[in-house]
Amino acid sequence: MIIRKCAHFIEYCILSFLFFRALLGEKRLLSAHLLSVLFSFLYAVSDEYHQSFVLVRTASPIDVAIDTLGAAFMQAALWFHRKF
């Protein structure tokens, strides 16, 4: 279970990075960071919603939180990397 949660964390780090790269043309860098986390969060919510319809899967707000933390971690890392 821990390996799956870590894998989701890493997957959402990557997803958030890809959203950031897509939004990098934005005029404001901060908005690209925030929108990347928001879009990752919305994707996590939609993924859990989808899982609620699958018989052998369950939807969990904890999974959404782990996914969103992965996205936020990546954006924080990118933000601090630019600052230094």
Secondary structure, 3 states (H helix, E strand, C coil): CHHHHHHHHHHHHHHHHHHHHHHCCCCCHHHHHHHHHHHHHHHHHHHHHHHCCCCCCCCCHHHHHHHHHHHHHHHHHHHHHHHC
